[in-house]
């Protein structure tokens, strides 16, 4: 399940998460973002309970986008224990996303 992130809930949902978090910074008007959306949804289903997948609309959460220096979209950022551990800019494959998050998935979950 994907969680919608705003400037208000970013700290609670991402920085304080016990699970690693994949954050998709996107915009409704962004073509590559729309192309990436089904891939993000697939990752969310495949890794449910192992990572948290969040979507952040940069038009609605501009403070958060600015704080994390999101200059181009889509931008994917992996957080673990509140820290950035991976970042990817542009539309990427499901395999590339999986390779970004796998090192942070805790075994036994």
Gaussian input, Z-matrix of N, CA and C with variables (Angstrom, degrees):
# hf/3-21g

backbone

0 1
 N
 C     1     B1
 C     2     B2     1     A1
 N     3     B3     2     A2     1     D1
 C     4     B4     3     A3     2     D2
 C     5     B5     4     A4     3     D3
 N     6     B6     5     A5     4     D4
 C     7     B7     6     A6     5     D5
 C     8     B8     7     A7     6     D6
 N     9     B9     8     A8     7     D7
 C    10    B10     9     A9     8     D8
 C    11    B11    10    A10     9     D9
 N    12    B12    11    A11    10    D10
 C    13    B13    12    A12    11    D11
 C    14    B14    13    A13    12    D12
 N    15    B15    14    A14    13    D13
 C    16    B16    15    A15    14    D14
 C    17    B17    16    A16    15    D15
 N    18    B18    17    A17    16    D16
 C    19    B19    18    A18    17    D17
 C    20    B20    19    A19    18    D18
 N    21    B21    20    A20    19    D19
 C    22    B22    21    A21    20    D20
 C    23    B23    22    A22    21    D21
 N    24    B24    23    A23    22    D22
 C    25    B25    24    A24    23    D23
 C    26    B26    25    A25    24    D24
 N    27    B27    26    A26    25    D25
 C    28    B28    27    A27    26    D26
 C    29    B29    28    A28    27    D27
 N    30    B30    29    A29    28    D28
 C    31    B31    30    A30    29    D29
 C    32    B32    31    A31    30    D30
 N    33    B33    32    A32    31    D31
 C    34    B34    33    A33    32    D32
 C    35    B35    34    A34    33    D33
 N    36    B36    35    A35    34    D34
 C    37    B37    36    A36    35    D35
 C    38    B38    37    A37    36    D36
 N    39    B39    38    A38    37    D37
 C    40    B40    39    A39    38    D38
 C    41    B41    40    A40    39    D39
 N    42    B42    41    A41    40    D40
 C    43    B43    42    A42    41    D41
 C    44    B44    43    A43    42    D42
 N    45    B45    44    A44    43    D43
 C    46    B46    45    A45    44    D44
 C    47    B47    46    A46    45    D45
 N    48    B48    47    A47    46    D46
 C    49    B49    48    A48    47    D47
 C    50    B50    49    A49    48    D48
 N    51    B51    50    A50    49    D49
 C    52    B52    51    A51    50    D50
 C    53    B53    52    A52    51    D51
 N    54    B54    53    A53    52    D52
 C    55    B55    54    A54    53    D53
 C    56    B56    55    A55    54    D54
 N    57    B57    56    A56    55    D55
 C    58    B58    57    A57    56    D56
 C    59    B59    58    A58    57    D57
 N    60    B60    59    A59    58    D58
 C    61    B61    60    A60    59    D59
 C    62    B62    61    A61    60    D60
 N    63    B63    62    A62    61    D61
 C    64    B64    63    A63    62    D62
 C    65    B65    64    A64    63    D63
 N    66    B66    65    A65    64    D64
 C    67    B67    66    A66    65    D65
 C    68    B68    67    A67    66    D66
 N    69    B69    68    A68    67    D67
 C    70    B70    69    A69    68    D68
 C    71    B71    70    A70    69    D69
 N    72    B72    71    A71    70    D70
 C    73    B73    72    A72    71    D71
 C    74    B74    73    A73    72    D72
 N    75    B75    74    A74    73    D73
 C    76    B76    75    A75    74    D74
 C    77    B77    76    A76    75    D75
 N    78    B78    77    A77    76    D76
 C    79    B79    78    A78    77    D77
 C    80    B80    79    A79    78    D78
 N    81    B81    80    A80    79    D79
 C    82    B82    81    A81    80    D80
 C    83    B83    82    A82    81    D81
 N    84    B84    83    A83    82    D82
 C    85    B85    84    A84    83    D83
 C    86    B86    85    A85    84    D84
 N    87    B87    86    A86    85    D85
 C    88    B88    87    A87    86    D86
 C    89    B89    88    A88    87    D87
 N    90    B90    89    A89    88    D88
 C    91    B91    90    A90    89    D89
 C    92    B92    91    A91    90    D90
 N    93    B93    92    A92    91    D91
 C    94    B94    93    A93    92    D92
 C    95    B95    94    A94    93    D93
 N    96    B96    95    A95    94    D94
 C    97    B97    96    A96    95    D95
 C    98    B98    97    A97    96    D96
 N    99    B99    98    A98    97    D97
 C   100   B100    99    A99    98    D98
 C   101   B101   100   A100    99    D99
 N   102   B102   101   A101   100   D100
 C   103   B103   102   A102   101   D101
 C   104   B104   103   A103   102   D102
 N   105   B105   104   A104   103   D103
 C   106   B106   105   A105   104   D104
 C   107   B107   106   A106   105   D105
 N   108   B108   107   A107   106   D106
 C   109   B109   108   A108   107   D107
 C   110   B110   109   A109   108   D108
 N   111   B111   110   A110   109   D109
 C   112   B112   111   A111   110   D110
 C   113   B113   112   A112   111   D111
 N   114   B114   113   A113   112   D112
 C   115   B115   114   A114   113   D113
 C   116   B116   115   A115   114   D114
 N   117   B117   116   A116   115   D115
 C   118   B118   117   A117   116   D116
 C   119   B119   118   A118   117   D117
 N   120   B120   119   A119   118   D118
 C   121   B121   120   A120   119   D119
 C   122   B122   121   A121   120   D120
 N   123   B123   122   A122   121   D121
 C   124   B124   123   A123   122   D122
 C   125   B125   124   A124   123   D123
 N   126   B126   125   A125   124   D124
 C   127   B127   126   A126   125   D125
 C   128   B128   127   A127   126   D126
 N   129   B129   128   A128   127   D127
 C   130   B130   129   A129   128   D128
 C   131   B131   130   A130   129   D129
 N   132   B132   131   A131   130   D130
 C   133   B133   132   A132   131   D131
 C   134   B134   133   A133   132   D132
 N   135   B135   134   A134   133   D133
 C   136   B136   135   A135   134   D134
 C   137   B137   136   A136   135   D135
 N   138   B138   137   A137   136   D136
 C   139   B139   138   A138   137   D137
 C   140   B140   139   A139   138   D138
 N   141   B141   140   A140   139   D139
 C   142   B142   141   A141   140   D140
 C   143   B143   142   A142   141   D141
 N   144   B144   143   A143   142   D142
 C   145   B145   144   A144   143   D143
 C   146   B146   145   A145   144   D144
 N   147   B147   146   A146   145   D145
 C   148   B148   147   A147   146   D146
 C   149   B149   148   A148   147   D147
 N   150   B150   149   A149   148   D148
 C   151   B151   150   A150   149   D149
 C   152   B152   151   A151   150   D150
 N   153   B153   152   A152   151   D151
 C   154   B154   153   A153   152   D152
 C   155   B155   154   A154   153   D153
 N   156   B156   155   A155   154   D154
 C   157   B157   156   A156   155   D155
 C   158   B158   157   A157   156   D156
 N   159   B159   158   A158   157   D157
 C   160   B160   159   A159   158   D158
 C   161   B161   160   A160   159   D159
 N   162   B162   161   A161   160   D160
 C   163   B163   162   A162   161   D161
 C   164   B164   163   A163   162   D162
 N   165   B165   164   A164   163   D163
 C   166   B166   165   A165   164   D164
 C   167   B167   166   A166   165   D165
 N   168   B168   167   A167   166   D166
 C   169   B169   168   A168   167   D167
 C   170   B170   169   A169   168   D168
 N   171   B171   170   A170   169   D169
 C   172   B172   171   A171   170   D170
 C   173   B173   172   A172   171   D171
 N   174   B174   173   A173   172   D172
 C   175   B175   174   A174   173   D173
 C   176   B176   175   A175   174   D174
 N   177   B177   176   A176   175   D175
 C   178   B178   177   A177   176   D176
 C   179   B179   178   A178   177   D177
 N   180   B180   179   A179   178   D178
 C   181   B181   180   A180   179   D179
 C   182   B182   181   A181   180   D180
 N   183   B183   182   A182   181   D181
 C   184   B184   183   A183   182   D182
 C   185   B185   184   A184   183   D183
 N   186   B186   185   A185   184   D184
 C   187   B187   186   A186   185   D185
 C   188   B188   187   A187   186   D186
 N   189   B189   188   A188   187   D187
 C   190   B190   189   A189   188   D188
 C   191   B191   190   A190   189   D189
 N   192   B192   191   A191   190   D190
 C   193   B193   192   A192   191   D191
 C   194   B194   193   A193   192   D192
 N   195   B195   194   A194   193   D193
 C   196   B196   195   A195   194   D194
 C   197   B197   196   A196   195   D195
 N   198   B198   197   A197   196   D196
 C   199   B199   198   A198   197   D197
 C   200   B200   199   A199   198   D198
 N   201   B201   200   A200   199   D199
 C   202   B202   201   A201   200   D200
 C   203   B203   202   A202   201   D201
 N   204   B204   203   A203   202   D202
 C   205   B205   204   A204   203   D203
 C   206   B206   205   A205   204   D204
 N   207   B207   206   A206   205   D205
 C   208   B208   207   A207   206   D206
 C   209   B209   208   A208   207   D207
 N   210   B210   209   A209   208   D208
 C   211   B211   210   A210   209   D209
 C   212   B212   211   A211   210   D210
 N   213   B213   212   A212   211   D211
 C   214   B214   213   A213   212   D212
 C   215   B215   214   A214   213   D213
 N   216   B216   215   A215   214   D214
 C   217   B217   216   A216   215   D215
 C   218   B218   217   A217   216   D216
 N   219   B219   218   A218   217   D217
 C   220   B220   219   A219   218   D218
 C   221   B221   220   A220   219   D219
 N   222   B222   221   A221   220   D220
 C   223   B223   222   A222   221   D221
 C   224   B224   223   A223   222   D222
 N   225   B225   224   A224   223   D223
 C   226   B226   225   A225   224   D224
 C   227   B227   226   A226   225   D225
 N   228   B228   227   A227   226   D226
 C   229   B229   228   A228   227   D227
 C   230   B230   229   A229   228   D228
 N   231   B231   230   A230   229   D229
 C   232   B232   231   A231   230   D230
 C   233   B233   232   A232   231   D231
 N   234   B234   233   A233   232   D232
 C   235   B235   234   A234   233   D233
 C   236   B236   235   A235   234   D234
 N   237   B237   236   A236   235   D235
 C   238   B238   237   A237   236   D236
 C   239   B239   238   A238   237   D237
 N   240   B240   239   A239   238   D238
 C   241   B241   240   A240   239   D239
 C   242   B242   241   A241   240   D240
 N   243   B243   242   A242   241   D241
 C   244   B244   243   A243   242   D242
 C   245   B245   244   A244   243   D243
 N   246   B246   245   A245   244   D244
 C   247   B247   246   A246   245   D245
 C   248   B248   247   A247   246   D246
 N   249   B249   248   A248   247   D247
 C   250   B250   249   A249   248   D248
 C   251   B251   250   A250   249   D249
 N   252   B252   251   A251   250   D250
 C   253   B253   252   A252   251   D251
 C   254   B254   253   A253   252   D252
 N   255   B255   254   A254   253   D253
 C   256   B256   255   A255   254   D254
 C   257   B257   256   A256   255   D255
 N   258   B258   257   A257   256   D256
 C   259   B259   258   A258   257   D257
 C   260   B260   259   A259   258   D258
 N   261   B261   260   A260   259   D259
 C   262   B262   261   A261   260   D260
 C   263   B263   262   A262   261   D261
 N   264   B264   263   A263   262   D262
 C   265   B265   264   A264   263   D263
 C   266   B266   265   A265   264   D264
 N   267   B267   266   A266   265   D265
 C   268   B268   267   A267   266   D266
 C   269   B269   268   A268   267   D267
 N   270   B270   269   A269   268   D268
 C   271   B271   270   A270   269   D269
 C   272   B272   271   A271   270   D270
 N   273   B273   272   A272   271   D271
 C   274   B274   273   A273   272   D272
 C   275   B275   274   A274   273   D273
 N   276   B276   275   A275   274   D274
 C   277   B277   276   A276   275   D275
 C   278   B278   277   A277   276   D276
 N   279   B279   278   A278   277   D277
 C   280   B280   279   A279   278   D278
 C   281   B281   280   A280   279   D279
 N   282   B282   281   A281   280   D280
 C   283   B283   282   A282   281   D281
 C   284   B284   283   A283   282   D282
 N   285   B285   284   A284   283   D283
 C   286   B286   285   A285   284   D284
 C   287   B287   286   A286   285   D285
 N   288   B288   287   A287   286   D286
 C   289   B289   288   A288   287   D287
 C   290   B290   289   A289   288   D288
 N   291   B291   290   A290   289   D289
 C   292   B292   291   A291   290   D290
 C   293   B293   292   A292   291   D291
 N   294   B294   293   A293   292   D292
 C   295   B295   294   A294   293   D293
 C   296   B296   295   A295   294   D294
 N   297   B297   296   A296   295   D295
 C   298   B298   297   A297   296   D296
 C   299   B299   298   A298   297   D297
 N   300   B300   299   A299   298   D298
 C   301   B301   300   A300   299   D299
 C   302   B302   301   A301   300   D300
 N   303   B303   302   A302   301   D301
 C   304   B304   303   A303   302   D302
 C   305   B305   304   A304   303   D303
 N   306   B306   305   A305   304   D304
 C   307   B307   306   A306   305   D305
 C   308   B308   307   A307   306   D306
 N   309   B309   308   A308   307   D307
 C   310   B310   309   A309   308   D308
 C   311   B311   310   A310   309   D309
 N   312   B312   311   A311   310   D310
 C   313   B313   312   A312   311   D311
 C   314   B314   313   A313   312   D312
 N   315   B315   314   A314   313   D313
 C   316   B316   315   A315   314   D314
 C   317   B317   316   A316   315   D315
 N   318   B318   317   A317   316   D316
 C   319   B319   318   A318   317   D317
 C   320   B320   319   A319   318   D318
 N   321   B321   320   A320   319   D319
 C   322   B322   321   A321   320   D320
 C   323   B323   322   A322   321   D321
 N   324   B324   323   A323   322   D322
 C   325   B325   324   A324   323   D323
 C   326   B326   325   A325   324   D324

   B1=1.4506
   B2=1.5364
   B3=1.3027
   B4=1.4540
   B5=1.5289
   B6=1.3137
   B7=1.4581
   B8=1.5140
   B9=1.3281
   B10=1.4662
   B11=1.5231
   B12=1.3391
   B13=1.4554
   B14=1.5230
   B15=1.3170
   B16=1.4667
   B17=1.5310
   B18=1.3236
   B19=1.4669
   B20=1.5254
   B21=1.3317
   B22=1.4699
   B23=1.5260
   B24=1.3507
   B25=1.4633
   B26=1.5330
   B27=1.3191
   B28=1.4676
   B29=1.5276
   B30=1.3246
   B31=1.4706
   B32=1.5259
   B33=1.3308
   B34=1.4650
   B35=1.5227
   B36=1.3233
   B37=1.4654
   B38=1.5255
   B39=1.3299
   B40=1.4661
   B41=1.5203
   B42=1.3127
   B43=1.4599
   B44=1.5263
   B45=1.3259
   B46=1.4667
   B47=1.5281
   B48=1.3101
   B49=1.4655
   B50=1.5251
   B51=1.3279
   B52=1.4588
   B53=1.5228
   B54=1.3294
   B55=1.4580
   B56=1.5240
   B57=1.3388
   B58=1.4635
   B59=1.5309
   B60=1.3203
   B61=1.4674
   B62=1.5239
   B63=1.3313
   B64=1.4645
   B65=1.5185
   B66=1.3404
   B67=1.4587
   B68=1.5289
   B69=1.3214
   B70=1.4595
   B71=1.5248
   B72=1.3423
   B73=1.4632
   B74=1.5215
   B75=1.3274
   B76=1.4612
   B77=1.5259
   B78=1.3400
   B79=1.4591
   B80=1.5253
   B81=1.3227
   B82=1.4647
   B83=1.5258
   B84=1.3252
   B85=1.4585
   B86=1.5273
   B87=1.3157
   B88=1.4661
   B89=1.5310
   B90=1.3270
   B91=1.4668
   B92=1.5187
   B93=1.3404
   B94=1.4687
   B95=1.5332
   B96=1.3375
   B97=1.4739
   B98=1.5288
   B99=1.3277
   B100=1.4681
   B101=1.5263
   B102=1.3411
   B103=1.4656
   B104=1.5277
   B105=1.3167
   B106=1.4658
   B107=1.5322
   B108=1.3277
   B109=1.4729
   B110=1.5330
   B111=1.3451
   B112=1.4751
   B113=1.5296
   B114=1.3282
   B115=1.4625
   B116=1.5233
   B117=1.3225
   B118=1.4718
   B119=1.5331
   B120=1.3283
   B121=1.4677
   B122=1.5306
   B123=1.3191
   B124=1.4632
   B125=1.5284
   B126=1.3267
   B127=1.4716
   B128=1.5262
   B129=1.3324
   B130=1.4698
   B131=1.5252
   B132=1.3269
   B133=1.4761
   B134=1.5232
   B135=1.3173
   B136=1.4661
   B137=1.5268
   B138=1.3255
   B139=1.4613
   B140=1.5273
   B141=1.3223
   B142=1.4652
   B143=1.5233
   B144=1.3334
   B145=1.4596
   B146=1.5224
   B147=1.3451
   B148=1.4630
   B149=1.5225
   B150=1.3349
   B151=1.4531
   B152=1.5220
   B153=1.3000
   B154=1.4609
   B155=1.5268
   B156=1.3271
   B157=1.4567
   B158=1.5261
   B159=1.3280
   B160=1.4558
   B161=1.5250
   B162=1.3215
   B163=1.4616
   B164=1.5229
   B165=1.3308
   B166=1.4537
   B167=1.5164
   B168=1.3339
   B169=1.4585
   B170=1.5312
   B171=1.3200
   B172=1.4712
   B173=1.5263
   B174=1.3238
   B175=1.4638
   B176=1.5236
   B177=1.3286
   B178=1.4621
   B179=1.5275
   B180=1.3254
   B181=1.4709
   B182=1.5311
   B183=1.3073
   B184=1.4656
   B185=1.5265
   B186=1.3276
   B187=1.4702
   B188=1.5293
   B189=1.3301
   B190=1.4665
   B191=1.5191
   B192=1.3328
   B193=1.4691
   B194=1.5217
   B195=1.3311
   B196=1.4611
   B197=1.5304
   B198=1.3242
   B199=1.4649
   B200=1.5234
   B201=1.3415
   B202=1.4638
   B203=1.5271
   B204=1.3381
   B205=1.4571
   B206=1.5177
   B207=1.3293
   B208=1.4574
   B209=1.5262
   B210=1.3205
   B211=1.4682
   B212=1.5210
   B213=1.3259
   B214=1.4627
   B215=1.5160
   B216=1.3253
   B217=1.4538
   B218=1.5179
   B219=1.3194
   B220=1.4571
   B221=1.5311
   B222=1.3142
   B223=1.4610
   B224=1.5217
   B225=1.3169
   B226=1.4626
   B227=1.5211
   B228=1.3301
   B229=1.4654
   B230=1.5268
   B231=1.3209
   B232=1.4640
   B233=1.5225
   B234=1.3286
   B235=1.4574
   B236=1.5236
   B237=1.3164
   B238=1.4595
   B239=1.5215
   B240=1.3208
   B241=1.4633
   B242=1.5265
   B243=1.3431
   B244=1.4497
   B245=1.5166
   B246=1.3349
   B247=1.4608
   B248=1.5249
   B249=1.3441
   B250=1.4598
   B251=1.5276
   B252=1.3312
   B253=1.4688
   B254=1.5272
   B255=1.3290
   B256=1.4534
   B257=1.5120
   B258=1.3406
   B259=1.4622
   B260=1.5222
   B261=1.3207
   B262=1.4509
   B263=1.5222
   B264=1.3324
   B265=1.4622
   B266=1.5225
   B267=1.3295
   B268=1.4575
   B269=1.5122
   B270=1.3272
   B271=1.4642
   B272=1.5225
   B273=1.3137
   B274=1.4633
   B275=1.5230
   B276=1.3133
   B277=1.4607
   B278=1.5274
   B279=1.3190
   B280=1.4652
   B281=1.5314
   B282=1.3241
   B283=1.4649
   B284=1.5255
   B285=1.3378
   B286=1.4638
   B287=1.5299
   B288=1.3320
   B289=1.4673
   B290=1.5290
   B291=1.3245
   B292=1.4726
   B293=1.5251
   B294=1.3234
   B295=1.4697
   B296=1.5267
   B297=1.3347
   B298=1.4692
   B299=1.5257
   B300=1.3322
   B301=1.4654
   B302=1.5184
   B303=1.3156
   B304=1.4709
   B305=1.5280
   B306=1.3348
   B307=1.4769
   B308=1.5249
   B309=1.3312
   B310=1.4726
   B311=1.5185
   B312=1.3286
   B313=1.4643
   B314=1.5179
   B315=1.3169
   B316=1.4610
   B317=1.5257
   B318=1.3041
   B319=1.4640
   B320=1.5295
   B321=1.3186
   B322=1.4594
   B323=1.5168
   B324=1.3292
   B325=1.4621
   B326=1.4971
   A1=109.43
   A2=115.44
   A3=120.58
   A4=109.35
   A5=116.44
   A6=122.04
   A7=108.59
   A8=116.26
   A9=120.45
   A10=108.57
   A11=114.95
   A12=120.99
   A13=110.02
   A14=115.14
   A15=122.09
   A16=108.10
   A17=116.00
   A18=119.37
   A19=110.63
   A20=116.75
   A21=121.90
   A22=112.42
   A23=118.19
   A24=119.20
   A25=114.03
   A26=118.54
   A27=121.29
   A28=111.94
   A29=117.02
   A30=120.33
   A31=110.99
   A32=116.85
   A33=120.96
   A34=111.40
   A35=117.65
   A36=121.09
   A37=113.67
   A38=117.42
   A39=120.44
   A40=111.92
   A41=117.30
   A42=120.77
   A43=112.98
   A44=117.55
   A45=120.76
   A46=112.37
   A47=118.18
   A48=121.67
   A49=111.42
   A50=115.71
   A51=120.57
   A52=110.89
   A53=116.03
   A54=121.32
   A55=109.81
   A56=117.74
   A57=119.23
   A58=108.47
   A59=117.12
   A60=121.36
   A61=110.29
   A62=115.54
   A63=121.90
   A64=106.31
   A65=116.78
   A66=121.16
   A67=108.64
   A68=115.13
   A69=122.41
   A70=107.63
   A71=116.76
   A72=121.32
   A73=106.98
   A74=117.09
   A75=121.46
   A76=110.29
   A77=115.27
   A78=122.16
   A79=107.56
   A80=115.69
   A81=120.98
   A82=112.01
   A83=117.79
   A84=123.22
   A85=113.58
   A86=117.59
   A87=122.91
   A88=111.21
   A89=116.61
   A90=121.59
   A91=113.89
   A92=119.07
   A93=119.71
   A94=112.49
   A95=117.16
   A96=120.60
   A97=109.94
   A98=115.95
   A99=120.62
   A100=110.44
   A101=116.26
   A102=120.54
   A103=110.86
   A104=117.44
   A105=122.10
   A106=112.54
   A107=117.30
   A108=121.69
   A109=113.91
   A110=120.24
   A111=118.73
   A112=112.77
   A113=117.13
   A114=120.99
   A115=110.42
   A116=116.52
   A117=121.24
   A118=109.12
   A119=116.48
   A120=121.34
   A121=110.34
   A122=116.92
   A123=121.79
   A124=111.29
   A125=116.89
   A126=121.38
   A127=109.73
   A128=116.67
   A129=121.25
   A130=110.50
   A131=117.05
   A132=120.75
   A133=111.34
   A134=116.21
   A135=120.72
   A136=112.60
   A137=117.13
   A138=121.14
   A139=112.83
   A140=116.66
   A141=120.82
   A142=110.38
   A143=115.98
   A144=121.34
   A145=113.54
   A146=116.48
   A147=120.84
   A148=111.77
   A149=115.45
   A150=121.00
   A151=107.95
   A152=115.20
   A153=121.02
   A154=106.20
   A155=116.63
   A156=120.96
   A157=108.28
   A158=114.93
   A159=120.91
   A160=110.29
   A161=115.56
   A162=121.93
   A163=108.48
   A164=115.28
   A165=121.50
   A166=109.15
   A167=116.28
   A168=121.53
   A169=107.37
   A170=117.15
   A171=119.95
   A172=112.84
   A173=116.93
   A174=119.63
   A175=111.46
   A176=116.96
   A177=121.88
   A178=112.27
   A179=116.91
   A180=121.43
   A181=108.66
   A182=115.46
   A183=120.56
   A184=112.99
   A185=117.57
   A186=119.98
   A187=110.59
   A188=115.83
   A189=120.46
   A190=110.41
   A191=117.24
   A192=120.59
   A193=110.84
   A194=116.96
   A195=121.00
   A196=110.91
   A197=116.76
   A198=121.23
   A199=111.52
   A200=116.33
   A201=120.71
   A202=112.18
   A203=115.85
   A204=123.46
   A205=113.46
   A206=115.71
   A207=121.24
   A208=107.49
   A209=116.10
   A210=122.11
   A211=111.76
   A212=116.53
   A213=122.56
   A214=108.08
   A215=115.32
   A216=119.18
   A217=109.31
   A218=117.50
   A219=126.44
   A220=112.32
   A221=114.92
   A222=122.20
   A223=107.04
   A224=115.67
   A225=121.78
   A226=107.90
   A227=115.89
   A228=120.89
   A229=108.12
   A230=116.09
   A231=121.65
   A232=107.70
   A233=115.03
   A234=122.21
   A235=108.39
   A236=116.85
   A237=122.08
   A238=106.34
   A239=116.25
   A240=122.06
   A241=111.43
   A242=116.44
   A243=121.34
   A244=115.72
   A245=116.66
   A246=120.34
   A247=110.69
   A248=116.07
   A249=120.65
   A250=108.87
   A251=115.52
   A252=120.40
   A253=111.47
   A254=116.97
   A255=120.06
   A256=110.64
   A257=115.81
   A258=119.51
   A259=108.77
   A260=115.85
   A261=121.39
   A262=108.38
   A263=116.45
   A264=121.03
   A265=108.55
   A266=115.75
   A267=121.21
   A268=111.72
   A269=115.00
   A270=120.40
   A271=108.55
   A272=116.49
   A273=122.28
   A274=109.27
   A275=116.04
   A276=120.72
   A277=111.24
   A278=114.58
   A279=120.42
   A280=110.36
   A281=116.84
   A282=121.31
   A283=110.96
   A284=116.93
   A285=120.29
   A286=111.11
   A287=116.33
   A288=119.92
   A289=109.94
   A290=115.83
   A291=120.10
   A292=110.35
   A293=117.19
   A294=120.66
   A295=111.79
   A296=116.65
   A297=120.84
   A298=111.86
   A299=116.63
   A300=119.69
   A301=113.96
   A302=118.83
   A303=121.36
   A304=114.54
   A305=119.66
   A306=118.45
   A307=114.08
   A308=117.16
   A309=120.59
   A310=113.20
   A311=116.49
   A312=120.07
   A313=108.07
   A314=115.46
   A315=120.62
   A316=109.44
   A317=116.76
   A318=120.88
   A319=110.42
   A320=114.50
   A321=119.60
   A322=113.15
   A323=117.46
   A324=119.95
   A325=109.89
   D1=134.60
   D2=178.31
   D3=-90.93
   D4=140.07
   D5=-179.41
   D6=-109.57
   D7=131.12
   D8=178.02
   D9=-79.50
   D10=127.57
   D11=-177.51
   D12=-109.82
   D13=137.67
   D14=176.81
   D15=-124.65
   D16=176.16
   D17=174.99
   D18=-59.75
   D19=-30.28
   D20=-175.66
   D21=-74.32
   D22=-43.53
   D23=-173.76
   D24=-101.95
   D25=4.36
   D26=-177.26
   D27=-56.97
   D28=-49.50
   D29=-177.11
   D30=-58.52
   D31=-48.40
   D32=-177.30
   D33=-66.16
   D34=-47.93
   D35=-173.28
   D36=-77.81
   D37=-31.47
   D38=-174.60
   D39=-107.02
   D40=-60.39
   D41=-172.91
   D42=-68.96
   D43=-30.60
   D44=-178.25
   D45=-100.84
   D46=8.52
   D47=-178.51
   D48=-69.23
   D49=139.85
   D50=175.31
   D51=-77.88
   D52=-24.38
   D53=178.12
   D54=-94.12
   D55=156.14
   D56=169.50
   D57=-60.97
   D58=152.48
   D59=-176.29
   D60=-128.02
   D61=131.23
   D62=171.20
   D63=-103.04
   D64=119.53
   D65=179.55
   D66=-109.54
   D67=124.61
   D68=176.87
   D69=-100.51
   D70=108.18
   D71=174.38
   D72=-87.33
   D73=121.24
   D74=-173.05
   D75=-145.43
   D76=178.27
   D77=171.24
   D78=-143.91
   D79=148.61
   D80=-178.98
   D81=-59.16
   D82=-34.46
   D83=-174.83
   D84=-84.74
   D85=-0.85
   D86=-174.79
   D87=-90.00
   D88=114.12
   D89=-179.94
   D90=-58.45
   D91=-53.00
   D92=178.49
   D93=-59.65
   D94=-31.88
   D95=177.38
   D96=-63.74
   D97=-42.56
   D98=179.94
   D99=-65.62
   D100=-37.53
   D101=178.12
   D102=-66.42
   D103=-33.17
   D104=-177.98
   D105=-80.07
   D106=-22.28
   D107=-174.17
   D108=-52.64
   D109=-47.02
   D110=179.46
   D111=-63.31
   D112=-32.07
   D113=177.71
   D114=-66.96
   D115=-43.07
   D116=178.70
   D117=-62.68
   D118=-42.16
   D119=178.63
   D120=-61.14
   D121=-42.23
   D122=179.19
   D123=-63.90
   D124=-42.97
   D125=177.27
   D126=-61.19
   D127=-42.93
   D128=-179.82
   D129=-58.97
   D130=-41.69
   D131=179.79
   D132=-70.68
   D133=-45.62
   D134=-175.76
   D135=-64.32
   D136=-36.79
   D137=-175.40
   D138=-108.30
   D139=20.71
   D140=179.98
   D141=-55.92
   D142=132.21
   D143=-178.89
   D144=86.25
   D145=-12.33
   D146=-179.87
   D147=-107.55
   D148=-33.52
   D149=173.76
   D150=-138.73
   D151=163.34
   D152=175.54
   D153=-106.77
   D154=131.34
   D155=178.89
   D156=-110.51
   D157=124.02
   D158=-176.14
   D159=-125.00
   D160=146.50
   D161=176.66
   D162=-117.88
   D163=131.24
   D164=-178.80
   D165=-124.01
   D166=111.59
   D167=177.07
   D168=-76.90
   D169=115.21
   D170=-174.58
   D171=-64.78
   D172=-23.30
   D173=177.72
   D174=-73.85
   D175=-25.95
   D176=-179.34
   D177=-99.14
   D178=-18.49
   D179=-178.58
   D180=-129.44
   D181=54.80
   D182=-174.76
   D183=-64.90
   D184=-32.89
   D185=178.93
   D186=-64.31
   D187=-43.95
   D188=179.40
   D189=-65.79
   D190=-43.96
   D191=178.46
   D192=-59.46
   D193=-41.78
   D194=179.70
   D195=-67.11
   D196=-41.91
   D197=-179.24
   D198=-58.76
   D199=-38.23
   D200=-178.44
   D201=-97.80
   D202=17.24
   D203=173.39
   D204=52.30
   D205=44.85
   D206=176.74
   D207=-80.22
   D208=106.98
   D209=-176.60
   D210=-103.56
   D211=-26.80
   D212=-179.79
   D213=-130.56
   D214=151.11
   D215=177.24
   D216=-129.77
   D217=151.53
   D218=-1.78
   D219=-72.70
   D220=144.98
   D221=172.05
   D222=-123.52
   D223=128.23
   D224=176.62
   D225=-107.72
   D226=131.10
   D227=179.67
   D228=-127.78
   D229=131.52
   D230=176.92
   D231=-102.98
   D232=126.64
   D233=176.60
   D234=-112.24
   D235=140.10
   D236=172.93
   D237=-138.10
   D238=125.00
   D239=-176.67
   D240=54.77
   D241=38.30
   D242=175.71
   D243=79.69
   D244=2.54
   D245=-178.51
   D246=-116.42
   D247=146.94
   D248=176.47
   D249=-72.43
   D250=125.35
   D251=179.58
   D252=-120.59
   D253=-6.57
   D254=178.50
   D255=-163.90
   D256=149.92
   D257=-180.00
   D258=-151.41
   D259=140.28
   D260=178.76
   D261=-141.24
   D262=136.70
   D263=-179.66
   D264=-116.18
   D265=132.54
   D266=179.52
   D267=99.05
   D268=171.26
   D269=179.13
   D270=-72.22
   D271=127.25
   D272=-179.60
   D273=-127.71
   D274=164.85
   D275=-177.67
   D276=-78.85
   D277=162.98
   D278=177.26
   D279=-60.81
   D280=-37.67
   D281=178.71
   D282=-62.47
   D283=-42.87
   D284=179.40
   D285=-63.78
   D286=-39.90
   D287=178.60
   D288=-66.02
   D289=-45.01
   D290=179.20
   D291=-58.72
   D292=-42.24
   D293=179.34
   D294=-65.26
   D295=-29.24
   D296=177.38
   D297=-70.16
   D298=-37.13
   D299=-172.86
   D300=-95.32
   D301=-26.20
   D302=-174.56
   D303=-54.45
   D304=-39.37
   D305=-179.46
   D306=-61.76
   D307=-18.17
   D308=-173.97
   D309=-104.00
   D310=-2.00
   D311=178.50
   D312=-79.53
   D313=125.63
   D314=-178.81
   D315=-76.37
   D316=134.06
   D317=178.66
   D318=-66.66
   D319=148.81
   D320=177.39
   D321=87.74
   D322=2.89
   D323=179.30
   D324=-106.48

